[in-house]
Amino acid sequence: MAQALRLAECGLYTTQPNPRVGCVIAHGERVVGQGWHVRAGGPHAEVFALREAGENAKGATAYVTLEPCAHHGRTPPCADALVAAGVARVVIAVEDSFPQVAGRGIEKLRAAGITVDAGLMRDAAHELNIGFFSRIERKRPWVRVKLAMSLDGRTALANGESKWITGDAARADVQRWRAQSSAILTGSGTVLADNPRLTVRFAEGGDPYTAFQPPLRVIVDRQLRTPAGSHVLDGSVPTLVLHAHSAQTVDDRFQHVDCIAVPEKEDRLDLAAVLHLLAERGCNEVHLEAGPTLCGALFDAGLADELLLYVAPILLGDSARPLMHQLPLKSMQERTALSRMDEVRIGDDWRYRFRVTR
């Protein structure tokens, strides 16, 4: 199963909106077939593994990181393929909560006389597809907030200058997090201040996974302030501009992007509605790179799931801009609690990953 999970990771950047899945077929210690899901619309992991195994699949055990599908989607049911191949046992890491599967794959296998066990390395398999499970079960993507700060908790000088707080290695690491996301989200304030591209840019030969599916670029722009000539309007990748119903979209600025009106809440776009819309578009993981206002608003609304924090060994002073703007707390009981997932030194900087404790 550990090998199946490693195979599943090969689809880290390419399977959107599908989950990342790996499969290993073995007779005891002897592996006879293996594969992983590469992209939506293509064969699933089980199909690749069965092709490699051929006749050796008969009587074997299949280790699959996610419950085999039992429905006809873009491809035939994998449960049927496993039955037809004559495997004797299927070991599943985690059940699929997708409504058209949700236990039906296991039922189909058992009905055919195949022994099915579930739960081996469940947590690791769930973590690999945490965005997929979030979209299916919570009807919203998993939201990862990326921020970079100095040791004294500052993100930019008072005049807005922020290039660069962290070093080259840390910025290269951010590209990998962007690539594994379904969407990169920012606000109009960041567009006005920095004119970012919000695209994935791997250095040549700098990453083993050079193939990736470009994430959707999403701009939260209530009054459509994004100016003509902004990189985010260049049409180089699919782009969505979300605005209030009152904003006028009849404008040549937006000819290369999609503009969609979103409900408002307390004089700003309803962020829960924004995430629901992205889930409906198949977004599993949303990577947020924005200023202190939008970042703080997501935390205040209880919609941030994870914090990816890069810390540089520099000091910017108390006149520099803070990490995020949040509503004043009335008591310590209202504070946002975080649990540390990992910490890694990257060049001269440190990357911390925290998860919101609910």
ROMARVO-118877 format. One record per residue (C-alpha): residue number from 1; z, x, y. Coordinates in Angstrom, 2 decimals, padded with zeros to 5 digits, always signed. Each point is the difference from the previous one (the first is absolute). Layout:
<atoms>
<atom n="NUM" w="Z" u="X" v="Y"/>
...
</atoms>
This chain:
<atoms>
<atom n="1" w="+000.00" u="+000.00" v="+000.00"/>
<atom n="2" w="+000.68" u="+002.91" v="+002.35"/>
<atom n="3" w="-003.57" u="+001.14" v="-000.59"/>
<atom n="4" w="-001.28" u="-003.54" v="+000.66"/>
<atom n="5" w="+001.85" u="+000.01" v="+003.31"/>
<atom n="6" w="-001.51" u="+003.36" v="+000.94"/>
<atom n="7" w="-003.43" u="-001.43" v="-000.77"/>
<atom n="8" w="+000.73" u="-003.08" v="+002.12"/>
<atom n="9" w="+000.74" u="+002.26" v="+002.95"/>
<atom n="10" w="-003.61" u="+001.22" v="-000.13"/>
<atom n="11" w="-000.89" u="-003.38" v="+001.52"/>
<atom n="12" w="+002.52" u="+000.37" v="+002.80"/>
<atom n="13" w="-002.66" u="-000.06" v="+002.74"/>
<atom n="14" w="-002.72" u="-002.14" v="-001.57"/>
<atom n="15" w="+001.23" u="-003.13" v="-001.78"/>
<atom n="16" w="+000.76" u="-002.24" v="+003.01"/>
<atom n="17" w="+000.63" u="-002.91" v="-000.21"/>
<atom n="18" w="+000.56" u="+000.42" v="-003.74"/>
<atom n="19" w="+003.07" u="+001.71" v="-001.46"/>
<atom n="20" w="-000.06" u="+003.58" v="-001.26"/>
<atom n="21" w="+000.02" u="-000.05" v="-003.80"/>
<atom n="22" w="-000.17" u="+002.61" v="-002.74"/>
<atom n="23" w="-000.36" u="-000.33" v="-003.77"/>
<atom n="24" w="+000.52" u="+002.37" v="-002.95"/>
<atom n="25" w="-000.88" u="-000.90" v="-003.60"/>
<atom n="26" w="+001.68" u="+002.01" v="-002.73"/>
<atom n="27" w="+000.79" u="+000.28" v="-003.70"/>
<atom n="28" w="+003.47" u="+001.43" v="+000.09"/>
<atom n="29" w="-000.21" u="+003.22" v="+002.01"/>
<atom n="30" w="-003.80" u="+000.16" v="-000.19"/>
<atom n="31" w="-001.76" u="-001.39" v="+003.07"/>
<atom n="32" w="-003.37" u="-001.54" v="-000.85"/>
<atom n="33" w="-000.93" u="-001.59" v="+003.33"/>
<atom n="34" w="+001.09" u="-000.19" v="+003.61"/>
<atom n="35" w="-001.20" u="-001.31" v="+003.32"/>
<atom n="36" w="+000.90" u="-001.43" v="+003.38"/>
<atom n="37" w="-001.25" u="-002.69" v="+002.33"/>
<atom n="38" w="-002.18" u="+001.59" v="+002.67"/>
<atom n="39" w="-001.03" u="-002.83" v="+002.33"/>
<atom n="40" w="-000.11" u="-003.77" v="+000.34"/>
<atom n="41" w="-002.96" u="-001.47" v="-001.85"/>
<atom n="42" w="-000.15" u="+002.91" v="-002.44"/>
<atom n="43" w="+001.40" u="+000.22" v="-003.53"/>
<atom n="44" w="+003.75" u="-000.15" v="-000.41"/>
<atom n="45" w="+002.07" u="+002.83" v="-001.45"/>
<atom n="46" w="+000.10" u="-001.55" v="-003.48"/>
<atom n="47" w="-003.79" u="-000.18" v="-000.17"/>
<atom n="48" w="-000.43" u="+003.71" v="+000.76"/>
<atom n="49" w="+002.68" u="+000.92" v="-002.54"/>
<atom n="50" w="-001.54" u="-002.22" v="-002.70"/>
<atom n="51" w="-003.46" u="+001.48" v="+000.63"/>
<atom n="52" w="+001.39" u="+003.48" v="-000.55"/>
<atom n="53" w="+001.97" u="-001.02" v="-003.07"/>
<atom n="54" w="-002.86" u="-001.85" v="-001.69"/>
<atom n="55" w="+000.82" u="-000.80" v="-003.64"/>
<atom n="56" w="+003.22" u="+001.99" v="+000.31"/>
<atom n="57" w="+001.50" u="-002.85" v="+002.01"/>
<atom n="58" w="+000.47" u="-002.02" v="-003.20"/>
<atom n="59" w="+003.68" u="+000.02" v="-000.98"/>
<atom n="60" w="+000.97" u="+002.08" v="+003.06"/>
<atom n="61" w="+002.57" u="-000.55" v="+002.72"/>
<atom n="62" w="-001.21" u="-000.60" v="+003.56"/>
<atom n="63" w="+002.31" u="+001.08" v="+002.84"/>
<atom n="64" w="-000.89" u="-001.88" v="+003.19"/>
<atom n="65" w="+001.77" u="+000.24" v="+003.36"/>
<atom n="66" w="-000.65" u="-003.67" v="+000.87"/>
<atom n="67" w="-000.31" u="-003.12" v="-002.15"/>
<atom n="68" w="-003.64" u="-000.36" v="-001.15"/>
<atom n="69" w="-001.89" u="-002.74" v="+001.80"/>
<atom n="70" w="-000.71" u="-003.25" v="-001.85"/>
<atom n="71" w="-002.52" u="-001.62" v="+002.32"/>
<atom n="72" w="-003.64" u="+000.40" v="+000.95"/>
<atom n="73" w="-000.18" u="+001.54" v="+003.46"/>
<atom n="74" w="-002.61" u="+002.57" v="+000.95"/>
<atom n="75" w="+000.42" u="+001.35" v="-003.54"/>
<atom n="76" w="+000.85" u="-001.59" v="-003.40"/>
<atom n="77" w="+003.65" u="-000.23" v="-001.15"/>
<atom n="78" w="+001.46" u="+003.31" v="-001.17"/>
<atom n="79" w="+002.29" u="-001.84" v="-002.41"/>
<atom n="80" w="-003.11" u="-001.21" v="-001.84"/>
<atom n="81" w="-001.40" u="+003.54" v="-000.14"/>
<atom n="82" w="+003.23" u="+001.34" v="-001.53"/>
<atom n="83" w="-000.02" u="-002.78" v="-002.60"/>
<atom n="84" w="-003.64" u="+000.62" v="-000.87"/>
<atom n="85" w="+000.64" u="+003.75" v="-000.38"/>
<atom n="86" w="+002.70" u="-000.67" v="-002.58"/>
<atom n="87" w="+002.92" u="+001.79" v="+001.64"/>
<atom n="88" w="+003.27" u="-000.60" v="-001.84"/>
<atom n="89" w="+002.45" u="+000.33" v="+002.89"/>
<atom n="90" w="-000.05" u="-000.14" v="+003.80"/>
<atom n="91" w="+002.76" u="+001.55" v="+002.10"/>
<atom n="92" w="+000.06" u="-001.27" v="+003.59"/>
<atom n="93" w="+001.92" u="+001.61" v="+002.84"/>
<atom n="94" w="+000.22" u="-003.05" v="+002.27"/>
<atom n="95" w="-001.12" u="-003.62" v="-000.16"/>
<atom n="96" w="-002.68" u="-001.20" v="+002.41"/>
<atom n="97" w="+001.18" u="-002.61" v="+002.51"/>
<atom n="98" w="-003.57" u="-000.96" v="+000.96"/>
<atom n="99" w="-000.08" u="-003.80" v="-000.68"/>
<atom n="100" w="-003.07" u="+000.17" v="-002.24"/>
<atom n="101" w="+001.71" u="+002.57" v="-002.22"/>
<atom n="102" w="+003.82" u="-000.35" v="+000.29"/>
<atom n="103" w="+000.84" u="+000.19" v="-003.70"/>
<atom n="104" w="-003.27" u="-001.40" v="-001.30"/>
<atom n="105" w="-001.23" u="+003.44" v="-000.98"/>
<atom n="106" w="+003.10" u="+000.57" v="-002.12"/>
<atom n="107" w="-000.30" u="-003.46" v="-001.53"/>
<atom n="108" w="-003.63" u="+000.58" v="-000.94"/>
<atom n="109" w="+000.79" u="+003.32" v="-001.66"/>
<atom n="110" w="+002.94" u="-001.39" v="-001.98"/>
<atom n="111" w="-002.03" u="-003.03" v="-001.05"/>
<atom n="112" w="-002.46" u="+002.42" v="-001.58"/>
<atom n="113" w="+002.78" u="+001.65" v="-002.01"/>
<atom n="114" w="+000.35" u="+003.08" v="+002.21"/>
<atom n="115" w="+003.51" u="+001.35" v="+000.55"/>
<atom n="116" w="+000.79" u="+000.11" v="+003.73"/>
<atom n="117" w="+002.86" u="+001.85" v="+001.67"/>
<atom n="118" w="+000.58" u="-000.05" v="+003.74"/>
<atom n="119" w="+002.22" u="+001.92" v="+002.41"/>
<atom n="120" w="-000.61" u="+003.67" v="-000.87"/>
<atom n="121" w="+000.15" u="+001.92" v="+003.33"/>
<atom n="122" w="-000.03" u="-003.33" v="+001.81"/>
<atom n="123" w="+001.41" u="+001.30" v="+003.30"/>
<atom n="124" w="-002.58" u="+002.78" v="+000.31"/>
<atom n="125" w="-002.85" u="-002.42" v="-000.75"/>
<atom n="126" w="+001.31" u="-002.50" v="+002.54"/>
<atom n="127" w="+000.37" u="+002.72" v="+002.64"/>
<atom n="128" w="-003.59" u="+001.13" v="-000.51"/>
<atom n="129" w="-001.21" u="-003.50" v="+000.89"/>
<atom n="130" w="+002.76" u="-001.09" v="+002.36"/>
<atom n="131" w="-002.53" u="-001.29" v="+002.52"/>
<atom n="132" w="-001.86" u="-002.06" v="-002.60"/>
<atom n="133" w="+003.24" u="-001.64" v="-001.15"/>
<atom n="134" w="+001.01" u="-000.62" v="+003.61"/>
<atom n="135" w="-003.28" u="-001.77" v="+000.77"/>
<atom n="136" w="+000.16" u="-002.16" v="-003.13"/>
<atom n="137" w="+003.71" u="-000.84" v="+000.06"/>
<atom n="138" w="+000.87" u="+000.00" v="+003.72"/>
<atom n="139" w="-003.43" u="-000.96" v="+001.37"/>
<atom n="140" w="+000.05" u="+003.00" v="+002.31"/>
<atom n="141" w="-000.83" u="+003.69" v="-000.34"/>
<atom n="142" w="+002.49" u="+002.79" v="-000.40"/>
<atom n="143" w="+000.50" u="+001.43" v="+003.50"/>
<atom n="144" w="+000.50" u="+003.73" v="+000.42"/>
<atom n="145" w="+000.88" u="+001.17" v="+003.52"/>
<atom n="146" w="-001.01" u="+003.57" v="+000.77"/>
<atom n="147" w="+001.72" u="+001.80" v="+002.88"/>
<atom n="148" w="+000.31" u="+003.61" v="+001.13"/>
<atom n="149" w="+002.90" u="+001.22" v="+002.11"/>
<atom n="150" w="+001.80" u="+003.02" v="+001.35"/>
<atom n="151" w="+003.46" u="+000.97" v="-001.26"/>
<atom n="152" w="+001.50" u="-001.97" v="+002.88"/>
<atom n="153" w="-001.84" u="-003.18" v="-001.02"/>
<atom n="154" w="-002.82" u="+000.02" v="+002.55"/>
<atom n="155" w="-003.64" u="-000.88" v="-000.65"/>
<atom n="156" w="-001.75" u="+000.90" v="+003.26"/>
<atom n="157" w="+000.64" u="+001.37" v="+003.45"/>
<atom n="158" w="+000.84" u="-002.40" v="+002.78"/>
<atom n="159" w="-003.64" u="+000.09" v="+001.13"/>
<atom n="160" w="-001.15" u="-001.04" v="-003.47"/>
<atom n="161" w="-001.25" u="+003.38" v="-001.22"/>
<atom n="162" w="+000.61" u="+000.30" v="-003.75"/>
<atom n="163" w="-002.61" u="+002.45" v="-001.33"/>
<atom n="164" w="+001.30" u="+001.60" v="-002.00"/>
<atom n="165" w="+003.61" u="-000.44" v="-001.07"/>
<atom n="166" w="-000.63" u="+001.07" v="-003.59"/>
<atom n="167" w="-002.16" u="+002.76" v="-001.43"/>
<atom n="168" w="-003.34" u="+000.02" v="-001.79"/>
<atom n="169" w="+001.50" u="-000.33" v="-003.49"/>
<atom n="170" w="+001.95" u="-003.12" v="+000.90"/>
<atom n="171" w="-003.03" u="-001.61" v="+001.63"/>
<atom n="172" w="-002.06" u="+000.76" v="-003.12"/>
<atom n="173" w="+002.69" u="-001.68" v="-002.10"/>
<atom n="174" w="-000.32" u="-003.14" v="+002.11"/>
<atom n="175" w="-003.67" u="-000.25" v="-001.00"/>
<atom n="176" w="+001.01" u="-000.48" v="-003.64"/>
<atom n="177" w="+002.34" u="-002.84" v="+000.91"/>
<atom n="178" w="-002.76" u="-001.58" v="+002.07"/>
<atom n="179" w="-002.45" u="+000.31" v="-002.90"/>
<atom n="180" w="+002.22" u="-001.82" v="-002.48"/>
<atom n="181" w="+000.48" u="-002.92" v="+002.39"/>
<atom n="182" w="-002.06" u="-003.16" v="+000.22"/>
<atom n="183" w="+000.30" u="-000.13" v="+003.78"/>
<atom n="184" w="+001.03" u="+002.23" v="+002.89"/>
<atom n="185" w="+001.69" u="-002.05" v="+002.71"/>
<atom n="186" w="+000.69" u="+000.81" v="+003.63"/>
<atom n="187" w="+000.52" u="-001.74" v="+003.32"/>
<atom n="188" w="-002.09" u="-000.10" v="+003.16"/>
<atom n="189" w="+002.55" u="+002.19" v="+001.80"/>
<atom n="190" w="-000.69" u="+002.87" v="-002.38"/>
<atom n="191" w="-003.75" u="-000.51" v="+000.39"/>
<atom n="192" w="+000.32" u="+000.15" v="+003.79"/>
<atom n="193" w="+002.26" u="+003.05" v="-000.05"/>
<atom n="194" w="-001.58" u="+002.13" v="-002.73"/>
<atom n="195" w="-003.45" u="-001.43" v="-000.83"/>
<atom n="196" w="+000.58" u="+000.68" v="-003.73"/>
<atom n="197" w="-002.67" u="-000.24" v="-002.70"/>
<atom n="198" w="+002.36" u="-001.28" v="-002.71"/>
<atom n="199" w="-002.29" u="+001.20" v="-002.77"/>
<atom n="200" w="+000.60" u="+002.18" v="-003.04"/>
<atom n="201" w="-001.04" u="+003.61" v="+000.58"/>
<atom n="202" w="+000.50" u="+002.42" v="-002.87"/>
<atom n="203" w="-000.64" u="+003.67" v="+000.60"/>
<atom n="204" w="-002.87" u="+001.21" v="-002.17"/>
<atom n="205" w="+001.44" u="+000.99" v="-003.36"/>
<atom n="206" w="+003.47" u="-000.85" v="+001.28"/>
<atom n="207" w="+000.76" u="-002.91" v="-002.31"/>
<atom n="208" w="-000.69" u="-000.56" v="-003.69"/>
<atom n="209" w="-000.95" u="-003.64" v="+000.59"/>
<atom n="210" w="-003.00" u="+000.27" v="+002.30"/>
<atom n="211" w="-001.26" u="-003.48" v="-000.93"/>
<atom n="212" w="+001.79" u="-002.79" v="+001.80"/>
<atom n="213" w="-000.61" u="-003.51" v="+001.23"/>
<atom n="214" w="+000.23" u="-000.01" v="+003.82"/>
<atom n="215" w="+003.04" u="-002.05" v="+001.04"/>
<atom n="216" w="-000.50" u="-002.98" v="+002.26"/>
<atom n="217" w="+000.78" u="+000.94" v="+003.61"/>
<atom n="218" w="+002.16" u="-002.68" v="+001.67"/>
<atom n="219" w="+000.80" u="-000.22" v="+003.72"/>
<atom n="220" w="+002.69" u="-002.38" v="+001.25"/>
<atom n="221" w="-001.35" u="-000.77" v="+003.47"/>
<atom n="222" w="+001.42" u="-003.25" v="+001.36"/>
<atom n="223" w="-002.03" u="-000.10" v="+003.22"/>
<atom n="224" w="-002.95" u="+002.14" v="-001.17"/>
<atom n="225" w="+000.82" u="+002.98" v="+002.17"/>
<atom n="226" w="-001.85" u="+002.51" v="-002.20"/>
<atom n="227" w="-002.56" u="+001.60" v="+002.34"/>
<atom n="228" w="-003.68" u="+000.58" v="-000.68"/>
<atom n="229" w="-000.64" u="+003.40" v="-001.48"/>
<atom n="230" w="+003.21" u="+000.03" v="-002.05"/>
<atom n="231" w="-000.40" u="+001.73" v="-003.34"/>
<atom n="232" w="+001.41" u="-003.02" v="-001.82"/>
<atom n="233" w="-002.97" u="-002.09" v="+001.16"/>
<atom n="234" w="-002.68" u="+002.41" v="-001.23"/>
<atom n="235" w="-000.74" u="-001.88" v="-003.23"/>
<atom n="236" w="+000.40" u="+003.15" v="-002.14"/>
<atom n="237" w="+002.36" u="-001.85" v="-002.37"/>
<atom n="238" w="+000.80" u="-003.71" v="-000.45"/>
<atom n="239" w="+002.17" u="-001.01" v="+002.95"/>
<atom n="240" w="+002.00" u="-003.10" v="+000.82"/>
<atom n="241" w="+001.24" u="-000.80" v="+003.52"/>
<atom n="242" w="+002.75" u="-002.63" v="+000.05"/>
<atom n="243" w="+000.60" u="-001.88" v="+003.23"/>
<atom n="244" w="+001.54" u="-003.12" v="+001.51"/>
<atom n="245" w="-001.94" u="-003.27" v="-000.01"/>
<atom n="246" w="-000.11" u="+000.13" v="+003.81"/>
<atom n="247" w="-001.85" u="+003.34" v="+000.10"/>
<atom n="248" w="-003.76" u="-000.03" v="+000.56"/>
<atom n="249" w="-002.07" u="+001.80" v="-002.66"/>
<atom n="250" w="-003.47" u="-000.52" v="+001.49"/>
<atom n="251" w="-000.41" u="+003.67" v="+000.83"/>
<atom n="252" w="-002.39" u="+002.76" v="-001.07"/>
<atom n="253" w="+003.00" u="+002.26" v="-000.60"/>
<atom n="254" w="+000.67" u="-001.73" v="-003.31"/>
<atom n="255" w="-003.51" u="-000.21" v="-001.46"/>
<atom n="256" w="+000.84" u="+002.45" v="-002.83"/>
<atom n="257" w="+003.38" u="-001.48" v="-000.99"/>
<atom n="258" w="+001.45" u="-003.32" v="-001.14"/>
<atom n="259" w="+002.23" u="-001.84" v="+002.46"/>
<atom n="260" w="+002.46" u="-002.58" v="-001.32"/>
<atom n="261" w="+002.48" u="-002.14" v="+001.92"/>
<atom n="262" w="+003.59" u="+000.03" v="-001.27"/>
<atom n="263" w="+002.91" u="-002.31" v="+000.98"/>
<atom n="264" w="+002.49" u="+001.27" v="+002.54"/>
<atom n="265" w="+003.78" u="+000.13" v="-000.21"/>
<atom n="266" w="+002.24" u="+000.81" v="+002.96"/>
<atom n="267" w="-002.82" u="+001.34" v="+002.20"/>
<atom n="268" w="-001.45" u="+002.28" v="-002.65"/>
<atom n="269" w="-002.17" u="-000.43" v="-003.06"/>
<atom n="270" w="+001.88" u="-001.41" v="-002.98"/>
<atom n="271" w="+000.32" u="+003.10" v="-002.18"/>
<atom n="272" w="+000.79" u="-002.06" v="-003.10"/>
<atom n="273" w="-003.29" u="-001.85" v="+000.53"/>
<atom n="274" w="-001.78" u="+003.34" v="+000.46"/>
<atom n="275" w="+001.28" u="+001.26" v="-003.36"/>
<atom n="276" w="-000.80" u="-003.30" v="-001.73"/>
<atom n="277" w="-003.56" u="+000.24" v="+001.29"/>
<atom n="278" w="-000.31" u="+003.57" v="-001.33"/>
<atom n="279" w="+001.34" u="-001.08" v="-003.38"/>
<atom n="280" w="-002.64" u="-002.72" v="-000.16"/>
<atom n="281" w="-002.57" u="+002.75" v="+000.58"/>
<atom n="282" w="+001.29" u="+001.91" v="-003.02"/>
<atom n="283" w="+002.11" u="+002.60" v="+001.80"/>
<atom n="284" w="+002.71" u="+001.46" v="-002.23"/>
<atom n="285" w="+001.47" u="+002.78" v="+002.14"/>
<atom n="286" w="-000.03" u="+000.10" v="+003.79"/>
<atom n="287" w="+000.49" u="+003.36" v="+001.67"/>
<atom n="288" w="+001.33" u="-000.41" v="+003.54"/>
<atom n="289" w="-000.63" u="+002.67" v="+002.64"/>
<atom n="290" w="+001.10" u="-001.47" v="+003.30"/>
<atom n="291" w="+002.25" u="+000.43" v="+002.98"/>
<atom n="292" w="+003.72" u="-000.81" v="+000.28"/>
<atom n="293" w="-000.58" u="-003.64" v="+000.98"/>
<atom n="294" w="-002.05" u="-001.15" v="-002.99"/>
<atom n="295" w="+002.03" u="+002.14" v="-002.42"/>
<atom n="296" w="+003.24" u="-001.46" v="+001.31"/>
<atom n="297" w="-001.37" u="-003.54" v="-000.11"/>
<atom n="298" w="-000.83" u="+000.33" v="-003.70"/>
<atom n="299" w="+003.50" u="+001.23" v="-000.78"/>
<atom n="300" w="+001.56" u="-002.73" v="+002.15"/>
<atom n="301" w="-002.04" u="-002.63" v="-001.86"/>
<atom n="302" w="+001.07" u="+001.37" v="-003.38"/>
<atom n="303" w="-003.62" u="+000.77" v="-000.89"/>
<atom n="304" w="+000.20" u="+003.79" v="-000.36"/>
<atom n="305" w="+000.55" u="+001.16" v="-003.57"/>
<atom n="306" w="-000.15" u="+003.75" v="+000.21"/>
<atom n="307" w="+000.30" u="+002.76" v="+002.59"/>
<atom n="308" w="-002.04" u="+003.17" v="-000.32"/>
<atom n="309" w="+001.65" u="+002.36" v="+002.46"/>
<atom n="310" w="-001.26" u="+003.47" v="+000.93"/>
<atom n="311" w="+002.54" u="+002.17" v="+001.79"/>
<atom n="312" w="-001.03" u="+003.11" v="+001.91"/>
<atom n="313" w="+002.43" u="+002.84" v="+000.87"/>
<atom n="314" w="-000.39" u="-000.50" v="+003.75"/>
<atom n="315" w="+001.99" u="-001.59" v="+002.83"/>
<atom n="316" w="-001.54" u="-002.25" v="+002.66"/>
<atom n="317" w="+003.06" u="-001.09" v="+001.99"/>
<atom n="318" w="+001.44" u="-003.39" v="+000.90"/>
<atom n="319" w="-002.75" u="-000.85" v="+002.52"/>
<atom n="320" w="-002.58" u="-000.08" v="-002.82"/>
<atom n="321" w="-000.93" u="-003.24" v="-001.75"/>
<atom n="322" w="+002.20" u="-001.37" v="-002.81"/>
<atom n="323" w="-000.93" u="-000.63" v="-003.62"/>
<atom n="324" w="-000.24" u="-003.76" v="+000.46"/>
<atom n="325" w="+001.04" u="-002.87" v="+002.23"/>
<atom n="326" w="+002.13" u="-002.61" v="-001.74"/>
<atom n="327" w="+002.01" u="-003.01" v="+001.06"/>
<atom n="328" w="+003.58" u="+000.86" v="+001.04"/>
<atom n="329" w="+002.50" u="-000.32" v="-002.84"/>
<atom n="330" w="+003.12" u="-002.07" v="+000.50"/>
<atom n="331" w="+001.88" u="+001.70" v="-002.81"/>
<atom n="332" w="-000.38" u="+002.78" v="-002.54"/>
<atom n="333" w="-000.52" u="-002.65" v="-002.69"/>
<atom n="334" w="-003.46" u="-000.65" v="+001.50"/>
<atom n="335" w="-001.18" u="+003.57" v="-000.47"/>
<atom n="336" w="-002.99" u="+000.78" v="-002.23"/>
<atom n="337" w="+001.15" u="+001.77" v="-003.15"/>
<atom n="338" w="-002.36" u="+002.49" v="-001.65"/>
<atom n="339" w="+000.10" u="+001.75" v="-003.35"/>
<atom n="340" w="-001.58" u="+003.45" v="-000.32"/>
<atom n="341" w="-002.83" u="+000.17" v="-002.53"/>
<atom n="342" w="-000.92" u="+003.67" v="+000.36"/>
<atom n="343" w="-000.22" u="+002.91" v="+002.39"/>
<atom n="344" w="-002.63" u="+002.75" v="-000.01"/>
<atom n="345" w="-000.54" u="+003.05" v="+002.14"/>
<atom n="346" w="-003.59" u="+000.12" v="+001.26"/>
<atom n="347" w="-000.82" u="+003.15" v="+001.93"/>
<atom n="348" w="+002.65" u="+000.37" v="+002.68"/>
<atom n="349" w="+000.76" u="-003.74" v="-000.04"/>
<atom n="350" w="+001.88" u="-002.38" v="-002.28"/>
<atom n="351" w="-001.21" u="-003.31" v="-001.36"/>
<atom n="352" w="+002.61" u="-002.63" v="-000.85"/>
<atom n="353" w="-000.79" u="-003.26" v="-001.75"/>
<atom n="354" w="+002.47" u="-002.83" v="+000.42"/>
<atom n="355" w="-000.01" u="-003.52" v="-001.36"/>
<atom n="356" w="+001.53" u="-002.94" v="+001.83"/>
<atom n="357" w="+003.05" u="-001.30" v="-001.86"/>
<atom n="358" w="+000.08" u="-003.78" v="-000.19"/>
</atoms>
